[in-house]
Amino acid sequence: MAEPVPTAFTPSSRPLLLGVAVFFGALAAVAGFMWSWFGTKVFFDMVAAGIAACF
C-alpha cells in the first residue's frame, strides 16, 4: 500500500499562514499609501526615526 505524501502545511496551519499574509499585505499597502501621500523624503525620515528609536 502506498504511503501518503507528507505536506508542508497542514490544514490547521492555513489560517495562521493566511493571517500572516494579510498582515504583511496590509503593512505593504500602508507603506505604499504613506509613500504616495507624504512623498519619499517624509517617508524615509519616518522610517529612519523608527529605526533610531529601536536602537
C-alpha positions, 0 to 999 in steps of 0.5 A, a space after each residue: 500500500 502506498 504511503 501518503 505524501 507528507 505536506 508542508 502545511 497542514 490544514 490547521 496551519 492555513 489560517 495562521 499562514 493566511 493571517 500572516 499574509 494579510 498582515 504583511 499585505 496590509 503593512 505593504 499597502 500602508 507603506 505604499 499609501 504613506 509613500 504616495 501621500 507624504 512623498 519619499 523624503 517624509 517617508 524615509 525620515 519616518 522610517 529612519 526615526 523608527 529605526 533610531 528609536 529601536 536602537 
